[in-house]
């Protein structure tokens, strides 16, 4: 019972006693009015918030950094009592921004409080829509909704708390990969093998001069007869589908120790997302493995290799929701498990914060098995001495004007593919 209601009850009780003893009718009416106000306040404090229901949802539920989604807030009063004044505060992650409504900072929870005010009659439902912008990558779930209300006479406030849904998935930023080497079948600088493991003899795409490693059955005799000074051979398409396996370990390795920084994690997600976009637009098979867990579920992040129409969306969703867990997942076992059953034609890229010699040894071992592999570093100092790695900034051409601005996917490519999925 709130203090002011106690005062009204006490004064009302004393007033009734005095009025009855002195037989003063006006005092009795005032005292009974104070009792009625106190009882009404108790009734509102007990039942006013019992029928309040709050539902929230985002539309769309997936955006890129800097894009906005519409947050729909539906507040319903299922009680028979009207609620003349209701304030709700929705706990919102700091990675989301709203330009409409009052936003308060909650430092203890590292969150923002989105504040809205309502007046509800009995059995009334009110819906409001607010544009919310995703600032950085992540699976951002709305927290509890704090309720504040009062009785019609404002004798005291009543508070409550309800749980609600609503999650906005912010994809990693993607940037155009402008390195000219990406147009070849060995996009990350691995030395090209001299001969193809498999080729389709029915898919002849042209002719070229003979090389010592070419088998005699590939000689194009008619073309050679037209150019007797040079032997020509058939150029065929490889029968193996090009594939890209992205392995993400957003950890910086320094002197045998592992270090983790939030900026490194976001850069690693950005690099993997950009490479996934590049491979998807060229119709490559695409797969993902992360040395981390999915936010909210605790499952290890992994997207099997595939060429489905929604494959890029699945990869970006996994990267958006990933939470690094390198300290709980052994790196050697993780790399061995992810590369144990990769097929012919698969290119493997390991995205790390800072590479050490152990990562370089893994890459060498994978190349000896016949798979082109490359290490991509996202930290400023790259890798240890003697480790062959490619800086992400150089591969993406960051900071240099050119064909496209960093941000979401280019129109007519990724977004159209998602619309079809």
C-alpha positions in Angstrom: 0.0 0.0 0.0 1.4 3.3 -1.0 2.0 6.1 1.6 -0.5 8.6 0.3 -3.3 5.9 0.3 -2.4 5.1 3.9 -2.7 8.8 4.7 -6.2 8.9 3.1 -7.3 5.8 4.9 -6.0 7.1 8.2 -7.5 10.6 7.8 -10.7 9.1 6.6 -11.0 6.8 9.6 -10.3 9.6 12.0 -12.8 11.9 10.2 -15.5 9.2 10.4 -14.9 8.8 14.1 -15.0 12.5 14.8 -18.0 13.0 12.6 -20.0 10.3 14.3 -19.0 11.5 17.8 -19.8 15.2 17.0 -22.7 14.4 14.6 -21.2 16.6 11.8 -22.7 15.4 8.5 -20.3 17.4 6.2 -17.3 16.0 7.9 -18.7 12.5 7.5 -19.2 13.0 3.8 -15.6 14.3 3.4 -14.3 11.4 5.4 -16.3 8.8 3.4 -15.0 10.5 0.2 -11.5 10.1 1.3 -12.2 6.4 2.1 -13.7 5.9 -1.3 -10.8 7.6 -3.0 -8.4 5.4 -1.1 -10.3 2.2 -2.0 -10.5 3.3 -5.6 -6.7 3.8 -5.7 -6.2 0.3 -4.2 -8.5 -1.2 -6.8 -6.6 0.5 -9.6 -3.2 -0.4 -8.2 -4.4 -4.0 -8.0 -6.1 -4.4 -11.4 -5.0 -1.6 -13.7 -1.9 -3.3 -15.1 -3.3 -6.9 -14.8 -5.0 -6.6 -18.2 -2.2 -4.7 -20.1 -0.7 -6.7 -23.0 2.2 -5.4 -25.0 3.4 -6.8 -28.4 6.3 -5.6 -30.5 7.6 -6.7 -33.9 10.0 -5.4 -36.6 9.2 -5.1 -40.3 11.4 -6.1 -41.9 13.2 -8.3 -39.5 16.6 -8.2 -41.3 18.4 -5.0 -42.4 21.9 -3.8 -43.2 23.7 -1.3 -41.0 22.3 2.1 -41.5 18.9 0.8 -42.8 15.6 1.3 -40.9 13.0 -1.1 -39.8 9.5 -0.2 -38.6 8.9 -1.2 -35.0 5.2 -1.8 -34.3 4.1 -1.4 -30.7 0.6 -2.7 -29.8 -0.7 -2.0 -26.3 -4.0 -3.6 -25.3 -6.1 -3.1 -22.2 -8.1 -6.3 -21.5 -9.3 -5.2 -18.2 -12.7 -3.6 -17.4 -11.0 -0.7 -15.8 -9.8 2.2 -17.9 -6.2 3.3 -17.7 -6.1 7.1 -17.8 -2.4 7.3 -17.9 0.1 4.6 -18.9 3.8 5.0 -19.7 5.8 2.2 -21.1 9.6 1.9 -21.4 11.0 -0.7 -23.8 14.5 -1.8 -23.1 16.3 -1.6 -26.4 20.0 -2.5 -27.3 22.4 0.4 -27.8 23.0 -0.8 -31.3 19.6 0.4 -32.3 18.5 4.0 -32.7 15.1 5.7 -32.8 14.5 9.3 -33.9 10.9 9.3 -32.7 9.8 9.2 -29.0 11.7 9.8 -25.9 14.9 7.7 -25.5 16.7 7.5 -22.2 20.0 5.9 -21.5 20.3 3.1 -19.0 24.0 2.8 -18.2 23.6 -0.1 -15.8 22.1 -2.4 -18.4 24.0 -0.9 -21.4 20.7 -0.3 -23.0 18.3 2.4 -24.1 14.8 3.0 -22.9 12.2 3.9 -25.6 9.4 5.7 -23.8 5.8 6.0 -25.0 2.6 7.3 -23.3 -0.9 5.9 -23.7 -4.5 6.5 -22.5 -6.6 3.4 -22.7 -10.3 2.8 -22.2 -11.4 -0.7 -21.2 -11.0 -3.3 -24.0 -9.1 -0.8 -26.1 -6.1 -1.6 -28.3 -3.6 1.2 -29.5 -0.9 0.6 -32.1 2.0 2.8 -32.8 4.8 2.5 -35.4 8.3 3.9 -34.9 11.3 3.7 -37.3 14.3 2.1 -35.8 17.8 2.1 -37.4 20.3 -0.7 -37.0 23.7 0.8 -36.2 25.9 -2.3 -36.1 25.9 -6.1 -36.7 24.1 -8.4 -34.4 20.8 -10.1 -33.4 19.3 -7.3 -31.3 16.4 -8.5 -29.2 14.1 -6.1 -27.3 14.2 -6.5 -23.5 11.5 -6.3 -20.9 8.8 -3.6 -21.1 8.5 -1.5 -18.0 4.9 -0.3 -17.2 4.1 2.8 -15.1 0.5 3.9 -14.3 -1.6 5.6 -11.7 -5.2 5.9 -10.5 -7.4 8.7 -11.8 -6.6 10.9 -8.7 -2.9 10.2 -9.0 -2.7 9.2 -5.4 0.2 6.9 -6.2 2.0 5.2 -9.0 1.9 1.5 -9.8 4.7 -0.3 -11.8 4.9 -3.6 -13.6 6.9 -5.5 -16.1 6.0 -7.7 -19.1 8.0 -9.7 -21.6 7.7 -9.1 -25.3 9.1 -10.4 -28.5 10.8 -8.5 -31.3 14.2 -9.1 -32.7 16.0 -7.1 -35.4 18.8 -8.9 -37.2 21.4 -6.5 -38.6 23.6 -8.1 -41.2 27.3 -7.4 -41.4 28.3 -4.6 -43.7 29.5 -5.7 -47.2 31.9 -4.0 -49.4 32.7 -4.6 -53.1 35.8 -6.7 -53.6 37.8 -4.9 -56.2 40.9 -7.0 -56.5 41.3 -8.1 -60.2 42.5 -11.5 -59.1 39.1 -12.4 -57.9 37.9 -13.0 -61.4 40.0 -16.2 -61.8 39.3 -19.6 -60.4 42.1 -19.0 -57.9 40.8 -15.8 -56.3 43.1 -15.5 -53.3 46.6 -15.7 -54.9 47.2 -19.5 -54.6 49.5 -20.8 -57.3 47.5 -22.4 -60.1 47.9 -26.1 -60.7 49.3 -27.2 -64.1 46.4 -29.5 -65.0 42.7 -29.9 -64.0 41.7 -32.9 -62.0 38.5 -33.2 -64.0 37.1 -31.7 -67.1 34.0 -32.2 -69.3 35.0 -33.2 -72.8 31.5 -32.2 -74.1 32.0 -28.6 -72.9 34.5 -27.2 -75.4 34.8 -23.4 -74.9 37.7 -22.8 -77.3 41.2 -23.7 -78.3 44.6 -22.6 -77.0 48.3 -23.5 -77.7 49.6 -26.8 -76.5 51.4 -27.1 -73.1 53.6 -30.0 -72.1 51.1 -31.2 -69.4 48.2 -31.5 -71.8 47.1 -35.1 -72.7 47.3 -36.0 -76.4 43.6 -36.7 -76.5 43.0 -33.0 -76.0 44.7 -32.0 -79.3 42.4 -30.2 -81.7 43.6 -31.7 -85.0 41.6 -29.4 -87.3 42.7 -26.3 -85.6 46.3 -27.6 -85.7 46.0 -28.2 -89.4 45.0 -24.6 -90.0 48.0 -23.4 -88.0 50.8 -26.0 -88.7 53.4 -23.9 -86.9 51.7 -24.5 -83.5 49.8 -27.4 -81.9 46.3 -26.4 -80.6 44.4 -28.2 -77.9 40.7 -28.0 -76.8 39.9 -25.8 -73.9 37.1 -27.3 -71.8 35.1 -26.3 -68.8 36.0 -27.9 -65.5 33.4 -30.5 -64.4 33.9 -29.6 -60.8 31.6 -26.8 -59.5 33.7 -23.9 -57.9 33.0 -23.7 -54.2 34.1 -21.3 -51.4 34.3 -22.4 -47.8 34.7 -19.5 -45.4 36.1 -20.2 -42.0 35.9 -17.4 -39.5 38.0 -17.2 -36.3 37.8 -13.6 -35.1 40.8 -13.9 -32.7 44.1 -12.1 -32.7 47.0 -14.5 -31.9 50.0 -12.9 -30.3 52.9 -14.9 -28.8 50.7 -17.9 -28.3 47.9 -16.0 -26.6 44.4 -15.3 -27.9 43.0 -11.8 -27.8 39.5 -10.7 -28.7 38.2 -7.3 -29.6 34.7 -6.2 -30.7 36.0 -4.3 -33.6 38.0 -7.3 -34.9 34.8 -9.5 -34.7 32.8 -7.0 -36.7 35.6 -6.7 -39.3 35.9 -10.5 -39.6 32.1 -10.7 -40.2 32.3 -7.9 -42.8 35.1 -9.7 -44.6 33.3 -13.0 -44.6 30.0 -11.4 -45.7 31.7 -9.6 -48.6 33.4 -12.8 -49.8 30.2 -14.7 -49.5 28.4 -12.0 -51.6 31.2 -12.2 -54.2 30.9 -16.0 -54.5 27.1 -16.0 -54.5 26.9 -13.5 -57.4 29.1 -15.8 -59.4 26.9 -18.8 -58.6 29.6 -20.6 -56.6 28.7 -23.2 -53.9 29.1 -21.5 -50.6 29.7 -22.7 -47.1 30.5 -21.2 -43.7 32.1 -22.3 -40.4 32.6 -20.1 -37.4 34.6 -20.7 -34.3 31.7 -19.3 -32.3 28.2 -19.8 -31.2 24.8 -18.5 -32.3 23.4 -15.8 -30.0 20.4 -17.1 -28.1 20.8 -20.7 -28.9 24.3 -21.7 -28.0 24.8 -23.8 -31.1 28.0 -23.6 -33.1 27.7 -21.5 -36.2 27.9 -23.5 -39.4 26.2 -23.3 -42.8 26.6 -26.4 -45.0 27.9 -26.0 -48.5 25.2 -25.3 -51.0 24.0 -23.3 -54.0 20.4 -22.6 -52.9 18.7 -19.3 -53.8 18.7 -18.4 -50.1 22.3 -19.5 -49.4 23.7 -16.0 -49.1 20.8 -15.1 -46.7 21.6 -18.1 -44.5 25.3 -17.1 -44.4 24.7 -13.5 -43.6 22.1 -14.5 -40.9 24.7 -16.8 -39.3 27.4 -14.0 -39.4 24.9 -11.5 -37.9 24.1 -13.7 -35.0 27.5 -15.1 -34.3 29.1 -14.7 -30.8 32.9 -15.5 -30.6 33.6 -18.6 -28.4 37.2 -19.2 -29.3 38.2 -19.9 -25.7 35.8 -22.8 -25.5 36.4 -24.4 -28.9 39.8 -25.9 -29.7 41.1 -24.3 -32.9 42.9 -27.4 -34.2 39.9 -29.7 -33.8 37.6 -27.1 -35.3 39.7 -26.6 -38.4 40.1 -30.3 -38.9 36.4 -30.9 -38.5 35.4 -28.2 -41.0 37.9 -29.3 -43.7 37.6 -33.1 -43.3 35.0 -33.6 -46.0 35.4 -30.8 -48.5 35.1 -31.7 -52.1 37.1 -31.1 -55.2 37.1 -27.6 -56.5 36.6 -26.1 -53.0 38.6 -23.0 -52.1 39.1 -22.4 -48.4 39.6 -19.0 -46.8 40.4 -18.6 -43.1 39.4 -15.1 -41.8 41.2 -14.3 -38.6 42.1 -11.2 -36.6 45.8 -11.8 -36.6 47.4 -14.9 -38.0 50.1 -16.9 -36.2 52.5 -19.7 -37.5 50.0 -22.4 -36.5 47.5 -21.0 -38.9 50.2 -20.8 -41.6 51.0 -24.5 -41.0 47.3 -25.4 -41.4 47.2 -23.6 -44.7 50.3 -25.4 -46.0 48.8 -28.7 -45.0 45.6 -28.0 -46.8 47.4 -27.0 -49.9 49.4 -30.3 -49.9 46.0 -32.1 -50.0 45.3 -30.2 -53.2 43.0 -27.5 -51.9 43.8 -23.9 -52.5 43.7 -22.1 -49.2 44.4 -18.5 -48.0 44.5 -16.6 -44.7 42.7 -13.3 -44.6 43.7 -11.0 -41.7 41.5 -8.1 -40.5 43.7 -6.5 -37.8 46.1 -3.7 -38.5 49.3 -5.6 -38.0 48.2 -8.6 -40.0 50.2 -11.7 -39.1 53.4 -12.9 -37.5 56.7 -12.9 -39.5 56.9 -15.6 -42.1 53.1 -16.3 -42.3 51.6 -15.9 -45.7 48.4 -13.9 -45.3 46.4 -11.3 -47.2 45.2 -8.1 -45.4 41.5 -7.6 -45.8 41.9 -3.8 -46.3 44.0 -4.5 -49.4 41.7 -7.1 -50.8 38.6 -4.9 -50.4 40.3 -1.7 -51.5 39.0 0.2 -48.4 39.4 3.9 -48.4 39.7 4.1 -52.2 37.0 5.5 -54.4 35.9 3.1 -57.1 33.1 0.9 -58.3 30.5 1.1 -55.6 30.3 2.4 -52.1 30.6 0.3 -49.0 27.3 -0.7 -47.5 24.5 -3.1 -48.6 24.5 -5.3 -51.6 24.5 -3.8 -55.1 21.0 -3.5 -56.6 19.9 -6.2 -58.9 22.1 -8.9 -57.4 21.8 -10.0 -53.8 18.5 -8.3 -53.0 16.8 -9.7 -56.1 18.0 -13.1 -55.1 16.5 -12.8 -51.6 13.2 -11.6 -53.1 13.1 -14.9 -55.1 13.9 -17.0 -52.0 
